């Protein structure tokens, strides 16, 4: 698979990430190299390899889902450094104004 600067530009526009022409060209080269590695890995013969979900041998490493109230912020503390608040909530600029043609 080969990525062109136009491919990178389209993805950057979809993600609303501004890129310079140099960054676009560099990323196109990098994406193409990455896909070459993926293609190489895809060609490796693994027919006789048993699937593995994890390799450490550890089991049941999850902790209980408990709330640590000593590490919690109160609502006032959480909002203390907010630029703008309203009725106990953060106020941020709307980010969905822009529509992007697919």
Rosetta blueprint (number, residue, H / E / L):
1 X L
2 X L
3 X L
4 X L
5 X H
6 X H
7 X H
8 X H
9 X H
10 X H
11 X H
12 X H
13 X H
14 X H
15 X L
16 X L
17 X L
18 X L
19 X L
20 X L
21 X H
22 X H
23 X H
24 X H
25 X H
26 X H
27 X H
28 X H
29 X H
30 X H
31 X H
32 X H
33 X H
34 X H
35 X H
36 X H
37 X H
38 X H
39 X H
40 X H
41 X H
42 X H
43 X L
44 X L
45 X L
46 X L
47 X L
48 X L
49 X L
50 X L
51 X L
52 X L
53 X L
54 X L
55 X L
56 X L
57 X L
58 X L
59 X L
60 X L
61 X L
62 X L
63 X L
64 X L
65 X L
66 X L
67 X L
68 X L
69 X H
70 X H
71 X H
72 X L
73 X L
74 X L
75 X H
76 X H
77 X H
78 X H
79 X H
80 X L
81 X L
82 X L
83 X L
84 X L
85 X E
86 X E
87 X L
88 X L
89 X E
90 X E
91 X L
92 X L
93 X L
94 X L
95 X L
96 X L
97 X L
98 X L
99 X L
100 X L
101 X L
102 X L
